[in-house]
């Protein structure tokens, strides 16, 4: 029970890609800083890029803690739980980086997400994570839960925004350009979308 893996492939990759939900955890370097834990979903917004690299689409929201922490120190852990089938928890501990719209790598990275249209979701960045430690554990205490469907609310909410109004929305939010602890967050204004 509990195994360390050299790479994300085979059964491990199949498990990760099949989960409709995963969690990200980050923290600032300061010992009294705010630890952030976020659920992530929406089919097609996560991708295994290669055997040691994963990525996910960072969509519009009311804060940018993950981006701020990654800009400061790069530490991130991703976690997937089996809510159906055999019990399992997989964690990828690594270093992450937000790749913003004006980064030359952005367009190529976006090709890893063919099953989702990012346009209605206010895509801010692509978070790329390089795995340093890949482990699974039992998950015996994780409950059974049934996945019904993705919520449509996020896409409906942000589909009505263009680049200008999305930037205005972000500027009105207290913790987009800076984190809860005052770290630099999402650089604004966002470059124009080209996707």
Buried (B, 14 or more C-beta within 10 A) or exposed (E): EEEEBEEBEEEBBEBBEEBBBBBBBBBBEEEEBBEBEBEBBBEBBBBBBEBBBBBBBBBBBEBBBBBBBBBBBBBBBBBBBBBEEEBBBBBBBBBBBBBBBEBEEBEEBBEBBEEBEBEBBBBBBBBBBBBEEBBBBEBEEBEEEEEEEBEEEBBEBBEEBEBEEBBEBBEEBEBBBBBBBEBEBBBBEBEEEEE
